[in-house]
Amino acid sequence: MVGHYTNPLDLLDGGFAGTSNLAFYTTNGTRDVENHDVPPDVEVEYELQAVRAGHDPQLE
């Protein structure tokens, strides 16, 4: 996870630009928040026919 600093007055149209200026590290000096998945609690089979028919197997 990388934090960022934003300044809401950066752009003329009221938008803003963000720049990264923080990072989160473990006690041994490595990044551990990004670039790995969280394992699911329940694995759901993704069935293309069910999704095309309007069903959402994850919610059902």
C-alpha angles and dihedrals in degrees: 000000000000119000122215141204119228131189111200092205096057099103130048093231093057094261123124140221121222128210127194113245107151137054133183120232136183122240090266092057101256129119109247104166100071138055100030132089129238111239113243121248091220125018114225124199110235107223113190094201092054092049092048089051090057100262125130109208092193093058096038 
